Structures are given as structure tokens and as C-alpha cells.
Amino acid sequence: MSNKVLIETSARHAHLSRADLDVLFGKGAALTWKKDLSQPGQYACEERVDVVGPKKTIARVSILGPTRPVTQVEVSLTDARTLGASCPVRESGDIAGSAGCKLVGPCGEVELREGLIVAKRHIHATPEEAAAFGVSDKEMVMVKVDCGGRCLLFGDVVVRVSPSYAAAMHIDTDEANAAGVSGEVYGEILKV
């Protein structure tokens, strides 16, 4: 394996807990599979929610399944400004002390005291893929992307290693637009 990693754009989305799914879509509601995502067992759902911030609402935000223990909403910095929220840049799951928002579904509303974040750019990899890349779990690397005239060096990229992952770097829509990422793009992993 080379030091090239597939780069994927992760648009705004929500991960719901079982309890919040019940409130938003009705008791016993199930998430409806729409399409598989690159990470094994993860999928985009047909269901959508509105995310309400202090300033504005972003309608019809995608939900990713399956359910998680705690509800979390991931947005770009541009989205956070639109909502009027001050969101920290965090790894997925690290929501303590983060911004709050309201989620509105067809059957109810959920007020989140925390859980609204801007996802830290990261690389998913299995232990074998990480070894081939020459990186380890939680290591910070840089990734060089060259998309026809918009060459960009992403710093502060955290490596996340798990047997349940598949090799891919995830960036948000702001980052993808800055680098001109469109279609199938690979970045070069550089050690810090």
C-alpha cells in the first residue's frame, strides 16, 4: 500500500440516539436505509431532521445510521455561522461542553444541550492499513491534496484506527471546497 488515502467529503449530518429517534419520528421508529457509506456498517438514511440554531434553521439534514448511544450533529464552520452557533472542532463522539441546538422531526422536537460540533478532519484505517501507511492511532499527520490548481496541505489530521474501519480521510464541505475536491480524489499522507 502507498501513502495515498481516499478523501471523502462528509456533509452535515446527525447521529441519533434510540430515545431521540423515538421522539423525532415516533415510538419504535426505525431508520430507513438509503445507501451504504464507506465505513462498514454505516449508512445514510431516508429520514431527515431540521437543525435549529439561535439564528437560523438548516432544513432536512441527513441522518446516518445506525443509532448511537448519544445524539450528535456534525456541521461545517459555515453551517455553524448560519445557525448562529459557536461550535468546537472535535473528534466525533467528543461532545462534552459543545454547542447545543434543537432537532425537529415529523413527530416531535429534541433540545440538545450539547452535541453540535464541527468534525475534526480525520483518517479511518484498520490496524493493517495504518501499519502500511506507517501511522498509529491518534497520531497527527498532514495530508497533501492536489486537485488541479487548488493544491492544499491539510494539517492536524487525526488518525483513527479500528478493525471496523476502512481506509478513508473525511473532510467537511468547507475543506473540500477549499481544496477543489470533487469525485474520486486521493491525498498523500505526510508525517508531521
Contacts in CASP RR format, 6 or more apart in sequence:
PFRMAT RR
TARGET T0000
AUTHOR 0000-0000-0000
METHOD contacts of the structure
MODEL  1
MSNKVLIETSARHAHLSRADLDVLFGKGAALTWKKDLSQPGQYACEERVD
VVGPKKTIARVSILGPTRPVTQVEVSLTDARTLGASCPVRESGDIAGSAG
CKLVGPCGEVELREGLIVAKRHIHATPEEAAAFGVSDKEMVMVKVDCGGR
CLLFGDVVVRVSPSYAAAMHIDTDEANAAGVSGEVYGEILKV
1 129 0 8 1.000
1 132 0 8 1.000
1 133 0 8 1.000
3 133 0 8 1.000
3 134 0 8 1.000
3 188 0 8 1.000
3 189 0 8 1.000
3 190 0 8 1.000
4 186 0 8 1.000
4 187 0 8 1.000
4 188 0 8 1.000
4 189 0 8 1.000
5 123 0 8 1.000
5 125 0 8 1.000
5 133 0 8 1.000
5 143 0 8 1.000
5 167 0 8 1.000
5 168 0 8 1.000
5 169 0 8 1.000
5 186 0 8 1.000
5 187 0 8 1.000
5 189 0 8 1.000
6 38 0 8 1.000
6 167 0 8 1.000
6 168 0 8 1.000
6 169 0 8 1.000
6 184 0 8 1.000
6 185 0 8 1.000
6 186 0 8 1.000
7 143 0 8 1.000
7 145 0 8 1.000
7 168 0 8 1.000
7 169 0 8 1.000
7 171 0 8 1.000
7 176 0 8 1.000
7 181 0 8 1.000
7 185 0 8 1.000
7 186 0 8 1.000
7 187 0 8 1.000
8 38 0 8 1.000
8 168 0 8 1.000
8 169 0 8 1.000
8 170 0 8 1.000
8 171 0 8 1.000
9 170 0 8 1.000
9 171 0 8 1.000
9 172 0 8 1.000
9 173 0 8 1.000
9 175 0 8 1.000
9 176 0 8 1.000
9 181 0 8 1.000
10 74 0 8 1.000
10 119 0 8 1.000
10 170 0 8 1.000
10 171 0 8 1.000
10 172 0 8 1.000
10 173 0 8 1.000
11 62 0 8 1.000
11 172 0 8 1.000
11 173 0 8 1.000
12 51 0 8 1.000
12 58 0 8 1.000
12 61 0 8 1.000
12 62 0 8 1.000
12 73 0 8 1.000
12 74 0 8 1.000
12 75 0 8 1.000
12 76 0 8 1.000
12 79 0 8 1.000
12 172 0 8 1.000
12 173 0 8 1.000
13 44 0 8 1.000
13 61 0 8 1.000
13 62 0 8 1.000
13 63 0 8 1.000
13 64 0 8 1.000
13 73 0 8 1.000
13 74 0 8 1.000
14 49 0 8 1.000
14 51 0 8 1.000
14 61 0 8 1.000
14 62 0 8 1.000
14 63 0 8 1.000
14 64 0 8 1.000
14 71 0 8 1.000
14 72 0 8 1.000
14 73 0 8 1.000
14 74 0 8 1.000
14 103 0 8 1.000
15 63 0 8 1.000
15 64 0 8 1.000
15 65 0 8 1.000
15 67 0 8 1.000
15 68 0 8 1.000
15 71 0 8 1.000
15 72 0 8 1.000
15 73 0 8 1.000
15 74 0 8 1.000
15 92 0 8 1.000
16 24 0 8 1.000
16 31 0 8 1.000
16 49 0 8 1.000
16 63 0 8 1.000
16 65 0 8 1.000
16 67 0 8 1.000
16 68 0 8 1.000
16 71 0 8 1.000
17 67 0 8 1.000
17 68 0 8 1.000
17 69 0 8 1.000
17 70 0 8 1.000
17 71 0 8 1.000
18 67 0 8 1.000
20 71 0 8 1.000
20 103 0 8 1.000
20 110 0 8 1.000
21 28 0 8 1.000
21 29 0 8 1.000
21 31 0 8 1.000
21 67 0 8 1.000
22 28 0 8 1.000
22 29 0 8 1.000
23 107 0 8 1.000
23 108 0 8 1.000
23 109 0 8 1.000
23 110 0 8 1.000
24 49 0 8 1.000
24 103 0 8 1.000
24 104 0 8 1.000
24 105 0 8 1.000
24 106 0 8 1.000
24 107 0 8 1.000
24 108 0 8 1.000
24 109 0 8 1.000
24 110 0 8 1.000
25 47 0 8 1.000
25 105 0 8 1.000
25 106 0 8 1.000
25 107 0 8 1.000
26 107 0 8 1.000
26 108 0 8 1.000
29 107 0 8 1.000
31 45 0 8 1.000
31 47 0 8 1.000
31 63 0 8 1.000
31 65 0 8 1.000
31 66 0 8 1.000
31 67 0 8 1.000
32 45 0 8 1.000
32 46 0 8 1.000
32 47 0 8 1.000
33 43 0 8 1.000
33 45 0 8 1.000
33 46 0 8 1.000
34 43 0 8 1.000
34 44 0 8 1.000
34 45 0 8 1.000
34 46 0 8 1.000
35 43 0 8 1.000
35 44 0 8 1.000
36 42 0 8 1.000
36 43 0 8 1.000
37 43 0 8 1.000
37 44 0 8 1.000
37 64 0 8 1.000
38 166 0 8 1.000
38 168 0 8 1.000
39 124 0 8 1.000
39 164 0 8 1.000
39 165 0 8 1.000
39 166 0 8 1.000
39 168 0 8 1.000
40 164 0 8 1.000
40 165 0 8 1.000
40 166 0 8 1.000
41 66 0 8 1.000
41 164 0 8 1.000
42 64 0 8 1.000
42 65 0 8 1.000
42 66 0 8 1.000
43 64 0 8 1.000
43 65 0 8 1.000
43 66 0 8 1.000
44 62 0 8 1.000
44 63 0 8 1.000
44 64 0 8 1.000
44 65 0 8 1.000
45 62 0 8 1.000
45 63 0 8 1.000
45 64 0 8 1.000
45 65 0 8 1.000
47 63 0 8 1.000
48 59 0 8 1.000
48 60 0 8 1.000
48 61 0 8 1.000
48 62 0 8 1.000
48 63 0 8 1.000
49 60 0 8 1.000
49 61 0 8 1.000
49 63 0 8 1.000
49 103 0 8 1.000
49 104 0 8 1.000
49 105 0 8 1.000
50 57 0 8 1.000
50 58 0 8 1.000
50 59 0 8 1.000
50 60 0 8 1.000
50 61 0 8 1.000
50 103 0 8 1.000
50 104 0 8 1.000
50 105 0 8 1.000
51 57 0 8 1.000
51 58 0 8 1.000
51 61 0 8 1.000
51 73 0 8 1.000
51 75 0 8 1.000
51 83 0 8 1.000
51 101 0 8 1.000
51 102 0 8 1.000
51 103 0 8 1.000
51 116 0 8 1.000
52 83 0 8 1.000
52 101 0 8 1.000
52 102 0 8 1.000
52 103 0 8 1.000
52 104 0 8 1.000
53 83 0 8 1.000
53 84 0 8 1.000
53 85 0 8 1.000
53 100 0 8 1.000
53 101 0 8 1.000
53 102 0 8 1.000
54 83 0 8 1.000
54 84 0 8 1.000
54 85 0 8 1.000
55 82 0 8 1.000
55 83 0 8 1.000
55 84 0 8 1.000
55 85 0 8 1.000
56 82 0 8 1.000
56 83 0 8 1.000
56 84 0 8 1.000
57 83 0 8 1.000
57 104 0 8 1.000
58 75 0 8 1.000
58 79 0 8 1.000
58 82 0 8 1.000
58 83 0 8 1.000
61 73 0 8 1.000
70 93 0 8 1.000
70 95 0 8 1.000
70 115 0 8 1.000
71 103 0 8 1.000
71 110 0 8 1.000
71 112 0 8 1.000
71 115 0 8 1.000
72 92 0 8 1.000
72 93 0 8 1.000
72 95 0 8 1.000
72 115 0 8 1.000
72 116 0 8 1.000
72 117 0 8 1.000
73 101 0 8 1.000
73 103 0 8 1.000
73 112 0 8 1.000
73 115 0 8 1.000
73 116 0 8 1.000
73 117 0 8 1.000
74 92 0 8 1.000
74 117 0 8 1.000
74 118 0 8 1.000
74 119 0 8 1.000
74 172 0 8 1.000
75 83 0 8 1.000
75 87 0 8 1.000
75 116 0 8 1.000
75 117 0 8 1.000
75 118 0 8 1.000
75 172 0 8 1.000
76 118 0 8 1.000
76 172 0 8 1.000
76 173 0 8 1.000
76 174 0 8 1.000
76 175 0 8 1.000
77 87 0 8 1.000
77 118 0 8 1.000
77 172 0 8 1.000
77 174 0 8 1.000
78 173 0 8 1.000
78 174 0 8 1.000
80 86 0 8 1.000
80 87 0 8 1.000
80 99 0 8 1.000
80 116 0 8 1.000
80 118 0 8 1.000
83 101 0 8 1.000
83 116 0 8 1.000
85 99 0 8 1.000
85 100 0 8 1.000
85 101 0 8 1.000
85 116 0 8 1.000
86 99 0 8 1.000
87 98 0 8 1.000
87 99 0 8 1.000
87 116 0 8 1.000
87 117 0 8 1.000
87 118 0 8 1.000
88 97 0 8 1.000
88 98 0 8 1.000
88 99 0 8 1.000
88 117 0 8 1.000
88 118 0 8 1.000
89 117 0 8 1.000
89 118 0 8 1.000
89 119 0 8 1.000
89 120 0 8 1.000
90 98 0 8 1.000
90 117 0 8 1.000
90 118 0 8 1.000
90 119 0 8 1.000
90 120 0 8 1.000
91 119 0 8 1.000
91 120 0 8 1.000
91 122 0 8 1.000
91 158 0 8 1.000
91 160 0 8 1.000
92 117 0 8 1.000
92 119 0 8 1.000
92 122 0 8 1.000
93 117 0 8 1.000
94 117 0 8 1.000
95 114 0 8 1.000
95 115 0 8 1.000
95 117 0 8 1.000
96 114 0 8 1.000
97 114 0 8 1.000
98 114 0 8 1.000
98 115 0 8 1.000
98 116 0 8 1.000
98 117 0 8 1.000
99 114 0 8 1.000
99 115 0 8 1.000
99 116 0 8 1.000
99 117 0 8 1.000
100 112 0 8 1.000
100 113 0 8 1.000
100 114 0 8 1.000
100 115 0 8 1.000
100 116 0 8 1.000
101 112 0 8 1.000
101 115 0 8 1.000
101 116 0 8 1.000
102 109 0 8 1.000
102 110 0 8 1.000
102 111 0 8 1.000
102 112 0 8 1.000
103 109 0 8 1.000
103 110 0 8 1.000
103 112 0 8 1.000
118 172 0 8 1.000
119 170 0 8 1.000
119 172 0 8 1.000
120 156 0 8 1.000
120 158 0 8 1.000
121 154 0 8 1.000
121 155 0 8 1.000
121 156 0 8 1.000
121 157 0 8 1.000
121 158 0 8 1.000
121 169 0 8 1.000
121 170 0 8 1.000
121 171 0 8 1.000
121 172 0 8 1.000
121 175 0 8 1.000
122 157 0 8 1.000
122 158 0 8 1.000
122 159 0 8 1.000
122 160 0 8 1.000
122 169 0 8 1.000
122 170 0 8 1.000
123 133 0 8 1.000
123 135 0 8 1.000
123 141 0 8 1.000
123 143 0 8 1.000
123 157 0 8 1.000
123 158 0 8 1.000
123 159 0 8 1.000
123 160 0 8 1.000
123 167 0 8 1.000
123 168 0 8 1.000
123 169 0 8 1.000
123 170 0 8 1.000
123 189 0 8 1.000
124 160 0 8 1.000
124 162 0 8 1.000
124 165 0 8 1.000
124 166 0 8 1.000
124 167 0 8 1.000
124 168 0 8 1.000
124 169 0 8 1.000
124 170 0 8 1.000
125 133 0 8 1.000
125 135 0 8 1.000
125 159 0 8 1.000
125 160 0 8 1.000
125 161 0 8 1.000
125 165 0 8 1.000
125 167 0 8 1.000
126 161 0 8 1.000
126 162 0 8 1.000
126 163 0 8 1.000
126 165 0 8 1.000
126 166 0 8 1.000
126 167 0 8 1.000
127 161 0 8 1.000
127 162 0 8 1.000
127 163 0 8 1.000
129 165 0 8 1.000
129 166 0 8 1.000
129 167 0 8 1.000
130 136 0 8 1.000
130 137 0 8 1.000
130 159 0 8 1.000
130 161 0 8 1.000
133 159 0 8 1.000
133 167 0 8 1.000
133 189 0 8 1.000
135 141 0 8 1.000
135 159 0 8 1.000
135 161 0 8 1.000
135 189 0 8 1.000
135 191 0 8 1.000
136 159 0 8 1.000
136 161 0 8 1.000
137 159 0 8 1.000
137 160 0 8 1.000
137 161 0 8 1.000
138 158 0 8 1.000
138 159 0 8 1.000
138 160 0 8 1.000
139 158 0 8 1.000
139 159 0 8 1.000
140 155 0 8 1.000
140 156 0 8 1.000
140 157 0 8 1.000
140 158 0 8 1.000
140 159 0 8 1.000
140 192 0 8 1.000
141 155 0 8 1.000
141 157 0 8 1.000
141 159 0 8 1.000
141 189 0 8 1.000
141 190 0 8 1.000
141 191 0 8 1.000
141 192 0 8 1.000
142 153 0 8 1.000
142 154 0 8 1.000
142 155 0 8 1.000
142 157 0 8 1.000
142 189 0 8 1.000
142 190 0 8 1.000
142 191 0 8 1.000
142 192 0 8 1.000
143 153 0 8 1.000
143 154 0 8 1.000
143 155 0 8 1.000
143 157 0 8 1.000
143 169 0 8 1.000
143 187 0 8 1.000
143 188 0 8 1.000
143 189 0 8 1.000
143 190 0 8 1.000
144 151 0 8 1.000
144 152 0 8 1.000
144 153 0 8 1.000
144 154 0 8 1.000
144 187 0 8 1.000
144 188 0 8 1.000
144 190 0 8 1.000
145 151 0 8 1.000
145 152 0 8 1.000
145 153 0 8 1.000
145 154 0 8 1.000
145 179 0 8 1.000
145 181 0 8 1.000
145 185 0 8 1.000
145 187 0 8 1.000
145 188 0 8 1.000
146 187 0 8 1.000
147 179 0 8 1.000
147 180 0 8 1.000
147 181 0 8 1.000
147 182 0 8 1.000
147 185 0 8 1.000
148 180 0 8 1.000
150 178 0 8 1.000
150 179 0 8 1.000
150 180 0 8 1.000
151 179 0 8 1.000
152 178 0 8 1.000
152 179 0 8 1.000
153 190 0 8 1.000
154 171 0 8 1.000
154 175 0 8 1.000
154 179 0 8 1.000
155 192 0 8 1.000
157 169 0 8 1.000
169 187 0 8 1.000
171 179 0 8 1.000
171 181 0 8 1.000
175 181 0 8 1.000
176 182 0 8 1.000
END
